[in-house]
Amino acid sequence: MFFRKKDRLSQWRAYGQDGTGVAIGFNYKAINLLNNEKDIFVEKVVYNEIKQKEKLGQLIESVIIYIKNMFEEESVRISDDFNVYFKEEFDTFCEVLVDHIGKIRCTIKNPAFAEEKEISDYRIKPLKFNLKNNQFVSYCDIDFNNLIHNPIINEIVIGSKSQLKESDIYYFLLSNGFDANNVNISKSEATYR
């Protein structure tokens, strides 16, 4: 997940190793270019229930249109009645619907999470696992090599409890091919007291 708000104490507690981690500020326009890749989906999360219902309604409507297009393009079919055809192809409808729901499921969340102002990133493969605090944590590597020369990272905020220094981050970025001179590196202002 990406978040539109930076340096929030609740985010440090939940996602930033209780203030010992770092927050990376990505260039949304550069990340959004990844939408063109097959397995990556980047979209703002919807917290409003009315908008969620609209989004799901549009999704179902698009799948029905998909089935109608199949109906019109198939030259050999048992019936010329779309309702009969739809019943025959209901399994196809369900498969396409599940595929579409899989792509947007990460973009619809309970309104209680609205303060997070998330942008969902969803990649279905290759999924990997890491053992952390006696639990499996799933993750996948996203290749930014084709974007590394664009200003993909705008900012890095170091957690208030972190032992890292700005110079550590600066040299880490340089050693990995990033233009560290154009990345704003700072300490968190979200103190715990």
N, C-alpha and C positions, 0 to 999 in steps of 0.2 A: 504494500500500500504506500501511496504517496499522500502527503498532507499539504493543504494549501496554507495552513497557519504554521509558522515556525516558533520554536522556543517556548512551547507550552509545558508547564509543569506536569500536567496530566499525561502528556505524550512522553515526557522523559521517564515518568514512573512506569507507564505501560509498555513502551516500546524502546526506550533508550537505556536499557540496563540500569534503571534507577539513577540516571544522571551521570553514569560513567561512560556512556557511549558517545557517538557523534551523530549529528543530523546533517544530511547532505541536501543542499538546495539545488535541485535539478532545473534546467531550463525546460519548461513545459512544452514549448514549441518544438524543441529538438526531440524530446521523449515522444511527443505526439506523432512524429515521423515514423515511429516504430509501428503505428497502426497499419502500415502498409505490409508489414511482415505477416506471414500466415498464422502464426500461433500467438501473436501478441495483440492484446486489446487494452487500450488506455482510454478511460472515460471518467468523468466526474461522478461521484456517488450521489444517489438520490435518496434523501431522507424523508421527504414529504410523501405521505401515504396516498394522497390524491394523484400526485405525479407518478408514483410507482404503479398505481392501477392503470393510468393512461399508458405508461410504457409497456406494461404487460398486454394491454388491449391492442396496442400497435403491433406488438410481437405476434400475437395470435392472428391478427388480420394479415400480416405479411406471410405467415405460413399458409393461410387459406388461399391467398393470391398465388403462392407457389404451387399449391395443389391444382388451382384453376388453370394455371399455365400448363401444367402436366396434362390436364384433361383436354385442353385445346390442342396441344401438340401431338398427342397420341392419336394415330390414325386408326388403330385397331383397338376397340374396347367393347366390352360386353353390352354397355348401355350408353345411349346419348343423353341420359338424364344425369346431371352433375351430382345430385343427391345420392343416387345409386353408386356412381363412380366413387364418391367420397367415402361411402361406407366400405367399398372394396379396398380403397387405398388408405384406410384409417391408420393402419400400422405405419405407413410412410409418413402420414401427417404427424403421428406421435414421435417418430424418430427425428424428424426435422424440428419439431417443437422443442424436444429435449435438447437438441444441439444448440438451438438459439437461446434457450433458457440457461444453458451452461455458460454461454458467453456473457450474459448480463447478470447472472446471480451475484456476482461480486459488486455490482453497482447499485444494489438495493439493500439498504440497511435500516434498522430500527431508528426512529427519530431520536431516541436517547443518545445516539452517537453523533448527532449533528455538529457538536462542537469540534469534532475532529476534522471536518471539512476535507474529506479524503478524495483522492483520485485513485481509482482502482487500476491496477496493472494485473493482467491475467495472462498467464502463459501456461499452456497445458503440457508441454514437453520441452526438454527432457526434465522430468521431476526427479529431484535428488533428496536425500535425507541426511540430517546431521543429528547427533545426540547432544542435547543440551539440558542440563538440570534433570537428568534421568528421564527425558522425554524425547521422542523423535520430533524433529521440526522439519517440515518439508520446505524446499526452496528450489529455485532453478536459476541458472546463470543466464543473464541477458547480455548478449554481445553488443557492446557499444563501439566496436572498432571502426565501423563506418561513420560514426558520429564523433569520434574522439577529437577531431580537428575543429569541430564546431564547438561553440561554448556550451557544452552539455551540463557542466557543473558551474553554477553561479556562486555558491556559497557553502561553507561548512561551518557548523556551530558545534563547538566542543562542550560536552555536558559539564555542568558545574562541579560534579564530583570526579571528573576524569583527571587522570594524571598526565594526559597528553598536553603538549605545548603546541602553539601555533606553528612553530618551526618544524615539529614532527610531521604535521599534516602537509605543510608546504613541500618538504623534501620527499614525502611519500608520493604526492601528486606528480612532482617532477620525475621521479624514478619510474612512474607508470605512464609517462608520455603526455600528461596533461599540462596545459599552460597555467601553472600555479600563480603566475603574476596577475591573472584575470579572475581569480577565485577569492572572494572575501572570506577570510578565515577569522573567526572570533570565538570568544568564550560565551557560554550561555548567560543570559541575564535572569533566567528563571531559578532563583535561589530557593533552597529548601527552608530557609528561615528568613 
